[in-house]
Amino acid sequence: MVPAGERRDQRDTWHGFSNALSRSFEMAATFALFVLLGLFIDDRVGTRPLFTIVFALLAVTGLGARAYYTYKAQIARDEEGKPWLHKNP
């Protein structure tokens, strides 16, 4: 159901902006937390910048994998039931 005075495509556009903003904040915050954790451990152990680099690479790898699989799942949901996915007999 679309609110009065709002078109479906307009609502989908705003929904897309909302998803993009929340995902970008999640990525930035997660990366920052991992780097801060690495800095904290490096400060305690005295191995600067070893753990900072390790945790930063771990965060980038994990966030990249999560973004890839989330995108693949979203595309599969969006294309479900589309005619170009049907096999010809």
N, C-alpha and C positions, 0 to 999 in steps of 0.2 A: 504494500500500500504506500502510495506516494502522498506526502502532505499537500494540501491545497495550494495551488499556485507554483508548485515546483515540479519540473519535469523529471522523469526517471533518469535520463542521462546526466542531468545536473546533479542529482542526488548521488549518482555513482561517481561523478567527478569529485565531489566533496568527500565521499567515503574513501576514495583513493588518496586524496591529500592527507586525510587523517591517518590512514595506514602507513603512508610514507613517513610522516612526521614521527609516529610512535616507533617505527622500526629504526629510523635514523638516531633517535634519542637512545634507544636500547643499545645500538651498536656503539655509540660514543661513550655512554656510561659504562658499559661492560669493558670496553678497552681501557678506559681510565682507571677502573677498579683493579683490573689485572696489573696494569703498570704500577699503580700505587702499592699493591701487594708486593710486587717484585722489588720496588724501592725499599719497602719496609723490611723485607727479608734480607736484602743486601746490606741494609744499615745494621741489622742485628748480627749478621754473620761476617760482614766485612768483605764481601765478594763483589762489590759494585763493579760493573753493571751486569753481572752474570744472570741473576734471577730476573732482573728487569727485562732483559732481552728475551729470556726463555718465556716468561709470562706474556710478554707482548706478542711473540710469535705464536704462542698457544692461543691467545685471544683472537688474533687475526685468522688463524686456521679454523678455529671453532666457529667464529662468526661467519666466515666465508662458507663453510659447510652448511651451517644452519640457513643462511640466505639461499643457497642453491636448492636445498631440499624443500624449503618453504615455497620457493618459486615454482618448483616442479609440481608440488601438491596443489598449489593454486591454479596452475594452468590445467592440470588434470580435472579439477573441479569445474573450471570455467568451460572446458571443452566437452564435458560429459553430455552425451546425447546429441552431439553435433553430427550433421550428415556426412561430413568428410571423414569421420572416424569409422563409419560402417563399411564392412567388407562387401564387395560385390560377389554375388553367388556364381 
